[in-house]
């Protein structure tokens, strides 16, 4: 796997803008780009969904790293262990991926990160020679064909093939003018936390190991129907999805629309059987027009928070932990309140006496506060 593909896989595994795309990063992409994608990780992780995902994300990465470590070859174990020590959700804030056109298009991955050359060198796969180019440090991979990583100012790194990366470095002080069709899609969607803009037609997905499973085969079949996608996701304050999908044929678009109808009905039926007030897809709207499918979804923030609370409660029940832990203030109050004596079921003793239980005499009253 090439260097840029490794970084892309890491970024895609993370859990990507309420503001427009970072102009410093956008100026680095190639002017003849056909696809641009941004994942604003910092914006996502600050949202209610991102905060809820944080622990699960870290646990998932740690578990996957341990699994990979156990079955990996000895020469790769140190590298996998080092990868698990990087908090990708905090050390990588924003990622932009751009690709050109053609069967083997040039690709650039641009990230704003706190990772420095020393950290990347420690990952072993990124070791190699370091050189300077127009004031930027370029780290060359030790493996031929893996590409390079350049370190620019303000924590920006660029990964790709040497010629593409050097061209990006030379563009950093200029404004990149994108093709008109692509620029229009970027302007429409770049206010989302995750967005993609593309022109032209995607290459059909090739069969791979993941297609051998049933889920992988179904996903590959679905992707094979898609010719182009433009759209975005927003995670806060409300969850929003907007997408313009172009299918390869009108028949494929009709089949995808039918799939959306079935999915909506299935989720609503499941929510109804579980006694839930809503399925979360009430705000889903889609329209099939020839080869195009216009898709949108809106979920209010309060509904998201309610769903997250319900999810935490279910997780607590499944783990055997109390769903609502006692707050510290309540614990303190409980310690200050004396425990009541167990009740005997008898009326209170007369004033000035106490009741004593004796095995020989039964229950007797003894005066207190007076001399015998």
DAVENWO-V300798 format. One record per pair of residues at least 6 apart in sequence whose ideal C-beta (glycine too) atoms are under 8 Angstrom apart, sorted by sequence separation. I is the first residue (numbers start at 1). J is the second residue. D is the distance in Angstrom with one decimal. If there is no record, write none. Layout:
i=I j=J d=D
i=I j=J d=D
This chain:
i=44 j=50 d=4.5
i=45 j=51 d=7.2
i=99 j=105 d=4.8
i=100 j=106 d=4.7
i=120 j=126 d=4.4
i=121 j=127 d=5.4
i=131 j=137 d=7.6
i=132 j=138 d=7.3
i=141 j=147 d=6.0
i=151 j=157 d=5.6
i=152 j=158 d=6.7
i=159 j=165 d=7.3
i=177 j=183 d=7.5
i=189 j=195 d=4.1
i=210 j=216 d=3.8
i=211 j=217 d=5.1
i=233 j=239 d=7.8
i=234 j=240 d=4.2
i=247 j=253 d=3.8
i=287 j=293 d=7.2
i=316 j=322 d=6.6
i=317 j=323 d=6.0
i=349 j=355 d=4.5
i=357 j=363 d=5.6
i=358 j=364 d=6.1
i=29 j=36 d=6.3
i=99 j=106 d=6.9
i=100 j=107 d=7.6
i=130 j=137 d=6.0
i=131 j=138 d=5.2
i=141 j=148 d=6.6
i=150 j=157 d=6.7
i=158 j=165 d=5.3
i=189 j=196 d=7.3
i=190 j=197 d=7.5
i=209 j=216 d=7.9
i=233 j=240 d=7.2
i=234 j=241 d=7.9
i=271 j=278 d=6.5
i=272 j=279 d=7.9
i=286 j=293 d=6.1
i=287 j=294 d=4.7
i=316 j=323 d=4.3
i=356 j=363 d=7.3
i=1 j=9 d=7.6
i=45 j=53 d=7.8
i=69 j=77 d=5.8
i=72 j=80 d=5.7
i=99 j=107 d=4.6
i=130 j=138 d=7.0
i=140 j=148 d=5.0
i=149 j=157 d=5.7
i=150 j=158 d=4.6
i=160 j=168 d=7.3
i=178 j=186 d=6.5
i=189 j=197 d=5.8
i=232 j=240 d=7.9
i=233 j=241 d=5.5
i=271 j=279 d=3.8
i=286 j=294 d=6.6
i=355 j=363 d=6.0
i=356 j=364 d=5.6
i=45 j=54 d=6.4
i=98 j=107 d=7.2
i=99 j=108 d=7.7
i=130 j=139 d=5.5
i=131 j=140 d=7.1
i=139 j=148 d=6.3
i=149 j=158 d=7.1
i=150 j=159 d=7.8
i=188 j=197 d=7.7
i=210 j=219 d=7.5
i=211 j=220 d=4.6
i=232 j=241 d=7.6
i=247 j=256 d=6.0
i=270 j=279 d=7.3
i=271 j=280 d=7.6
i=286 j=295 d=4.7
i=346 j=355 d=7.0
i=355 j=364 d=7.6
i=356 j=365 d=7.8
i=26 j=36 d=7.9
i=97 j=107 d=7.1
i=98 j=108 d=5.0
i=129 j=139 d=7.8
i=130 j=140 d=7.5
i=138 j=148 d=5.2
i=139 j=149 d=4.8
i=149 j=159 d=4.9
i=158 j=168 d=5.2
i=210 j=220 d=7.5
i=231 j=241 d=7.2
i=232 j=242 d=5.7
i=285 j=295 d=7.5
i=286 j=296 d=7.5
i=313 j=323 d=4.6
i=355 j=365 d=5.9
i=356 j=366 d=5.7
i=69 j=80 d=5.0
i=97 j=108 d=7.2
i=128 j=139 d=6.1
i=129 j=140 d=4.9
i=138 j=149 d=7.2
i=139 j=150 d=7.6
i=148 j=159 d=7.3
i=158 j=169 d=7.1
i=186 j=197 d=4.6
i=231 j=242 d=5.7
i=232 j=243 d=7.7
i=245 j=256 d=7.3
i=268 j=279 d=4.6
i=284 j=295 d=7.9
i=285 j=296 d=5.0
i=312 j=323 d=7.8
i=344 j=355 d=7.4
i=354 j=365 d=7.3
i=68 j=80 d=5.1
i=69 j=81 d=6.3
i=97 j=109 d=5.3
i=98 j=110 d=7.4
i=128 j=140 d=4.0
i=138 j=150 d=4.7
i=139 j=151 d=7.4
i=147 j=159 d=6.2
i=148 j=160 d=7.2
i=185 j=197 d=3.7
i=231 j=243 d=3.1
i=267 j=279 d=4.7
i=284 j=296 d=7.5
i=285 j=297 d=7.5
i=353 j=365 d=4.4
i=354 j=366 d=5.7
i=25 j=38 d=8.0
i=96 j=109 d=7.6
i=97 j=110 d=7.6
i=117 j=130 d=6.8
i=126 j=139 d=6.3
i=128 j=141 d=5.1
i=137 j=150 d=6.9
i=138 j=151 d=7.8
i=147 j=160 d=5.6
i=148 j=161 d=7.3
i=185 j=198 d=7.1
i=207 j=220 d=7.0
i=230 j=243 d=7.1
i=231 j=244 d=6.2
i=267 j=280 d=7.3
i=268 j=281 d=6.7
i=283 j=296 d=7.9
i=284 j=297 d=4.7
i=344 j=357 d=8.0
i=353 j=366 d=6.3
i=95 j=109 d=6.8
i=96 j=110 d=4.4
i=127 j=141 d=7.8
i=128 j=142 d=4.3
i=136 j=150 d=4.9
i=137 j=151 d=4.6
i=147 j=161 d=5.1
i=148 j=162 d=5.2
i=185 j=199 d=7.2
i=229 j=243 d=6.5
i=230 j=244 d=4.7
i=231 j=245 d=7.5
i=267 j=281 d=5.3
i=283 j=297 d=5.6
i=353 j=367 d=5.4
i=354 j=368 d=5.6
i=65 j=80 d=6.0
i=69 j=84 d=7.7
i=95 j=110 d=7.2
i=96 j=111 d=7.6
i=126 j=141 d=6.2
i=127 j=142 d=4.8
i=136 j=151 d=6.3
i=147 j=162 d=7.2
i=150 j=165 d=5.0
i=182 j=197 d=5.9
i=205 j=220 d=5.5
i=229 j=244 d=7.5
i=264 j=279 d=8.0
i=283 j=298 d=3.9
i=350 j=365 d=7.0
i=352 j=367 d=5.8
i=353 j=368 d=6.4
i=22 j=38 d=8.0
i=65 j=81 d=7.4
i=95 j=111 d=4.8
i=125 j=141 d=7.3
i=126 j=142 d=7.9
i=136 j=152 d=5.2
i=149 j=165 d=7.8
i=150 j=166 d=8.0
i=182 j=198 d=7.5
i=229 j=245 d=5.3
i=281 j=297 d=7.2
i=283 j=299 d=5.8
i=349 j=365 d=5.8
i=352 j=368 d=6.3
i=21 j=38 d=5.4
i=94 j=111 d=6.7
i=125 j=142 d=7.9
i=133 j=150 d=7.3
i=148 j=165 d=5.4
i=152 j=169 d=7.0
i=182 j=199 d=5.0
i=228 j=245 d=7.5
i=229 j=246 d=7.4
i=264 j=281 d=5.4
i=346 j=363 d=7.4
i=352 j=369 d=6.0
i=65 j=83 d=6.4
i=66 j=84 d=7.6
i=93 j=111 d=7.9
i=94 j=112 d=4.4
i=121 j=139 d=7.2
i=125 j=143 d=7.5
i=147 j=165 d=7.6
i=150 j=168 d=7.5
i=181 j=199 d=4.8
i=205 j=223 d=4.8
i=228 j=246 d=4.1
i=263 j=281 d=8.0
i=352 j=370 d=7.3
i=65 j=84 d=3.5
i=92 j=111 d=5.6
i=93 j=112 d=4.9
i=120 j=139 d=6.4
i=150 j=169 d=5.9
i=205 j=224 d=5.9
i=226 j=245 d=6.3
i=227 j=246 d=4.7
i=280 j=299 d=5.9
i=92 j=112 d=7.7
i=93 j=113 d=6.6
i=117 j=137 d=6.3
i=128 j=148 d=8.0
i=152 j=172 d=6.4
i=179 j=199 d=6.9
i=204 j=224 d=5.6
i=226 j=246 d=7.4
i=227 j=247 d=6.1
i=264 j=284 d=6.0
i=17 j=38 d=6.6
i=92 j=113 d=4.6
i=125 j=146 d=7.6
i=226 j=247 d=6.4
i=227 j=248 d=4.6
i=16 j=38 d=6.4
i=62 j=84 d=6.1
i=91 j=113 d=5.9
i=117 j=139 d=5.6
i=140 j=162 d=7.4
i=225 j=247 d=5.3
i=226 j=248 d=7.2
i=16 j=39 d=2.3
i=17 j=40 d=4.3
i=61 j=84 d=6.7
i=91 j=114 d=4.9
i=92 j=115 d=7.3
i=126 j=149 d=6.6
i=225 j=248 d=5.9
i=280 j=303 d=6.9
i=16 j=40 d=4.5
i=91 j=115 d=5.8
i=138 j=162 d=7.6
i=202 j=226 d=6.5
i=224 j=248 d=7.7
i=225 j=249 d=7.8
i=260 j=284 d=7.8
i=14 j=39 d=7.3
i=16 j=41 d=5.0
i=18 j=43 d=6.2
i=202 j=227 d=6.1
i=278 j=303 d=6.9
i=15 j=41 d=7.4
i=17 j=43 d=5.6
i=201 j=227 d=4.7
i=202 j=228 d=6.2
i=260 j=286 d=5.3
i=12 j=39 d=7.8
i=14 j=41 d=5.7
i=16 j=43 d=7.1
i=61 j=88 d=7.2
i=138 j=165 d=6.7
i=201 j=228 d=6.1
i=202 j=229 d=7.9
i=225 j=252 d=3.8
i=280 j=307 d=6.6
i=11 j=39 d=5.9
i=16 j=44 d=5.5
i=138 j=166 d=7.8
i=200 j=228 d=7.1
i=225 j=253 d=7.8
i=15 j=44 d=6.0
i=58 j=87 d=7.3
i=86 j=115 d=7.3
i=120 j=149 d=6.5
i=199 j=228 d=7.5
i=257 j=286 d=6.6
i=11 j=41 d=7.8
i=15 j=45 d=7.0
i=198 j=228 d=5.5
i=225 j=255 d=6.8
i=58 j=89 d=7.3
i=198 j=229 d=6.5
i=225 j=256 d=6.0
i=257 j=288 d=4.0
i=57 j=89 d=5.9
i=134 j=166 d=8.0
i=198 j=230 d=6.1
i=256 j=288 d=7.7
i=86 j=119 d=7.4
i=133 j=166 d=5.7
i=136 j=169 d=5.0
i=196 j=229 d=6.1
i=197 j=230 d=5.4
i=260 j=293 d=7.8
i=117 j=151 d=6.0
i=196 j=230 d=6.6
i=222 j=256 d=7.5
i=254 j=288 d=6.3
i=15 j=50 d=6.4
i=54 j=89 d=6.5
i=116 j=151 d=7.1
i=134 j=169 d=5.4
i=196 j=231 d=6.3
i=253 j=288 d=5.5
i=260 j=295 d=7.4
i=133 j=169 d=5.9
i=134 j=170 d=6.4
i=195 j=231 d=6.9
i=196 j=232 d=7.5
i=257 j=293 d=6.1
i=195 j=232 d=3.6
i=222 j=259 d=7.6
i=253 j=290 d=6.8
i=256 j=293 d=5.9
i=15 j=53 d=4.9
i=194 j=232 d=6.4
i=195 j=233 d=7.3
i=253 j=291 d=5.1
i=15 j=54 d=8.0
i=193 j=232 d=7.6
i=194 j=233 d=4.3
i=252 j=291 d=7.7
i=253 j=292 d=6.8
i=82 j=122 d=5.7
i=83 j=123 d=6.6
i=192 j=232 d=2.8
i=193 j=233 d=5.9
i=250 j=290 d=5.6
i=253 j=293 d=5.7
i=82 j=123 d=5.4
i=114 j=155 d=6.2
i=189 j=230 d=6.3
i=191 j=232 d=7.4
i=192 j=233 d=5.7
i=193 j=234 d=5.4
i=250 j=291 d=5.5
i=15 j=57 d=5.1
i=82 j=124 d=7.5
i=112 j=154 d=7.3
i=113 j=155 d=5.8
i=115 j=157 d=7.0
i=188 j=230 d=7.3
i=189 j=231 d=6.3
i=190 j=232 d=7.7
i=192 j=234 d=4.9
i=193 j=235 d=5.1
i=249 j=291 d=6.7
i=14 j=57 d=7.2
i=112 j=155 d=5.3
i=189 j=232 d=4.1
i=191 j=234 d=7.8
i=193 j=236 d=7.7
i=248 j=291 d=7.5
i=45 j=89 d=5.5
i=79 j=123 d=6.0
i=112 j=156 d=5.5
i=113 j=157 d=5.9
i=247 j=291 d=4.9
i=45 j=90 d=7.5
i=79 j=124 d=4.7
i=111 j=156 d=7.2
i=185 j=230 d=4.7
i=246 j=291 d=5.6
i=247 j=292 d=7.5
i=78 j=124 d=6.8
i=79 j=125 d=6.0
i=110 j=156 d=6.6
i=111 j=157 d=5.3
i=246 j=292 d=5.5
i=247 j=293 d=6.8
i=41 j=88 d=8.0
i=110 j=157 d=7.4
i=201 j=248 d=7.8
i=245 j=292 d=6.9
i=246 j=293 d=7.9
i=13 j=61 d=7.6
i=41 j=89 d=6.3
i=110 j=158 d=5.2
i=111 j=159 d=7.8
i=192 j=240 d=7.5
i=244 j=292 d=6.6
i=245 j=293 d=4.4
i=109 j=158 d=7.3
i=110 j=159 d=7.9
i=244 j=293 d=7.8
i=245 j=294 d=7.9
i=108 j=158 d=6.2
i=109 j=159 d=4.5
i=192 j=242 d=7.5
i=243 j=293 d=7.8
i=244 j=294 d=5.9
i=245 j=295 d=6.4
i=41 j=92 d=5.7
i=42 j=93 d=4.2
i=108 j=159 d=7.2
i=109 j=160 d=6.7
i=243 j=294 d=7.7
i=244 j=295 d=7.8
i=41 j=93 d=5.8
i=42 j=94 d=6.4
i=108 j=160 d=4.5
i=243 j=295 d=4.5
i=40 j=93 d=7.7
i=41 j=94 d=6.4
i=107 j=160 d=5.9
i=189 j=242 d=7.2
i=242 j=295 d=7.4
i=243 j=296 d=7.5
i=40 j=94 d=5.2
i=41 j=95 d=6.7
i=106 j=160 d=7.0
i=241 j=295 d=6.9
i=242 j=296 d=5.1
i=39 j=94 d=7.4
i=106 j=161 d=6.8
i=241 j=296 d=6.3
i=38 j=94 d=7.1
i=39 j=95 d=4.7
i=108 j=164 d=5.8
i=240 j=296 d=7.7
i=241 j=297 d=4.1
i=38 j=95 d=6.9
i=107 j=164 d=7.5
i=108 j=165 d=7.2
i=240 j=297 d=7.0
i=241 j=298 d=7.9
i=38 j=96 d=4.9
i=106 j=164 d=4.7
i=110 j=168 d=7.5
i=239 j=297 d=7.4
i=240 j=298 d=5.4
i=37 j=96 d=7.1
i=38 j=97 d=7.8
i=239 j=298 d=7.3
i=240 j=299 d=7.8
i=36 j=96 d=7.0
i=37 j=97 d=4.7
i=108 j=168 d=5.8
i=238 j=298 d=6.2
i=239 j=299 d=4.2
i=36 j=97 d=7.3
i=37 j=98 d=7.7
i=238 j=299 d=6.3
i=35 j=97 d=7.7
i=36 j=98 d=5.0
i=93 j=155 d=7.9
i=238 j=300 d=5.4
i=239 j=301 d=7.8
i=35 j=98 d=6.8
i=238 j=301 d=5.1
i=35 j=99 d=4.6
i=227 j=291 d=7.3
i=231 j=295 d=7.5
i=237 j=301 d=4.6
i=33 j=98 d=4.7
i=34 j=99 d=6.3
i=236 j=301 d=7.2
i=239 j=304 d=5.7
i=33 j=99 d=6.7
i=34 j=100 d=5.8
i=238 j=304 d=7.5
i=29 j=96 d=6.8
i=33 j=100 d=6.0
i=34 j=101 d=4.1
i=28 j=96 d=7.8
i=30 j=98 d=6.2
i=32 j=100 d=5.8
i=25 j=94 d=6.8
i=29 j=98 d=3.7
i=32 j=101 d=7.1
i=26 j=96 d=6.8
i=30 j=100 d=5.7
i=25 j=96 d=4.7
i=34 j=105 d=6.7
i=22 j=94 d=6.0
i=14 j=88 d=5.2
i=15 j=89 d=6.4
i=22 j=96 d=7.2
i=13 j=88 d=7.6
i=14 j=89 d=5.7
i=21 j=96 d=7.0
i=30 j=106 d=6.3
i=11 j=88 d=7.9
i=10 j=88 d=6.0
i=14 j=92 d=7.0
i=16 j=94 d=7.1
i=30 j=108 d=6.8
i=16 j=95 d=6.2
i=29 j=108 d=6.1
i=28 j=108 d=6.9
i=11 j=92 d=6.8
i=29 j=110 d=7.1
i=10 j=92 d=7.8
i=28 j=110 d=5.3
i=11 j=95 d=4.4
i=25 j=110 d=4.8
i=11 j=97 d=7.6
i=25 j=112 d=6.7
i=8 j=97 d=6.2
i=22 j=112 d=6.8
i=11 j=109 d=7.3
i=101 j=200 d=5.8
i=11 j=111 d=7.2
i=103 j=203 d=7.1
i=8 j=109 d=5.8
i=7 j=109 d=5.0
i=4 j=107 d=5.6
i=4 j=108 d=7.6
i=7 j=111 d=7.3
i=4 j=109 d=5.2
i=6 j=125 d=7.1
i=3 j=125 d=7.5
i=3 j=126 d=6.9
i=28 j=156 d=7.7
i=24 j=154 d=6.8
i=28 j=158 d=6.0
i=25 j=156 d=6.5
i=24 j=156 d=6.4
i=30 j=164 d=7.1
i=30 j=167 d=7.1
i=3 j=141 d=5.2
i=30 j=168 d=7.5
i=29 j=168 d=7.3
i=28 j=168 d=4.3
i=31 j=171 d=7.9
i=28 j=169 d=7.8
i=36 j=178 d=7.6
i=2 j=145 d=6.5
i=3 j=146 d=4.2
i=4 j=147 d=5.4
i=28 j=171 d=5.9
i=2 j=146 d=5.4
i=3 j=147 d=4.2
i=27 j=171 d=5.9
i=28 j=172 d=5.9
i=2 j=147 d=5.8
i=3 j=148 d=7.4
i=27 j=172 d=6.2
i=31 j=176 d=5.3
i=33 j=178 d=6.2
i=3 j=149 d=6.9
i=27 j=173 d=7.9
i=30 j=176 d=7.7
i=31 j=177 d=6.2
i=33 j=179 d=7.5
i=36 j=182 d=6.8
i=47 j=193 d=7.5
i=27 j=174 d=6.3
i=29 j=176 d=5.9
i=31 j=178 d=6.7
i=32 j=179 d=6.9
i=24 j=172 d=7.4
i=27 j=175 d=6.0
i=28 j=176 d=7.4
i=31 j=179 d=7.9
i=34 j=182 d=6.9
i=27 j=176 d=4.9
i=29 j=178 d=7.8
i=33 j=182 d=6.3
i=44 j=193 d=5.2
i=26 j=176 d=6.5
i=36 j=186 d=6.0
i=43 j=193 d=4.8
i=44 j=194 d=7.3
i=7 j=159 d=5.2
i=23 j=175 d=7.9
i=38 j=190 d=6.8
i=40 j=193 d=5.0
i=39 j=193 d=7.8
i=40 j=194 d=7.2
i=4 j=159 d=4.9
i=39 j=194 d=5.2
i=3 j=159 d=5.8
i=4 j=160 d=5.4
i=38 j=194 d=7.1
i=4 j=161 d=7.9
i=37 j=194 d=8.0
i=38 j=195 d=5.7
i=37 j=195 d=7.0
i=37 j=196 d=4.4
i=36 j=196 d=7.3
i=37 j=197 d=7.6
i=35 j=196 d=7.2
i=36 j=197 d=5.1
i=35 j=197 d=7.3
i=36 j=198 d=7.6
i=35 j=198 d=4.4
i=34 j=198 d=6.5
i=35 j=199 d=7.8
i=21 j=186 d=7.2
i=34 j=199 d=5.5
i=34 j=200 d=5.1
i=21 j=190 d=4.3
i=20 j=190 d=5.3
i=20 j=191 d=6.1
i=19 j=191 d=7.1
i=17 j=190 d=6.6
i=18 j=191 d=6.9
i=17 j=191 d=6.1
i=17 j=192 d=6.1
i=18 j=193 d=7.3
i=17 j=193 d=5.5
i=16 j=193 d=5.8
i=16 j=194 d=4.6
i=17 j=195 d=7.3
i=50 j=235 d=6.2
i=49 j=235 d=5.1
i=50 j=236 d=7.8
i=48 j=235 d=7.8
i=49 j=236 d=7.5
i=47 j=235 d=3.8
i=48 j=236 d=6.5
i=47 j=236 d=3.5
i=46 j=236 d=7.0
i=49 j=239 d=6.9
i=44 j=235 d=5.2
i=43 j=235 d=7.3
i=43 j=236 d=7.5
i=18 j=234 d=7.3
i=18 j=236 d=7.3
i=48 j=301 d=6.7
i=49 j=304 d=6.4
i=48 j=304 d=5.7
i=52 j=308 d=4.8
i=48 j=305 d=5.8
i=49 j=308 d=7.4
i=52 j=311 d=7.5
i=48 j=308 d=6.4
i=52 j=312 d=7.8
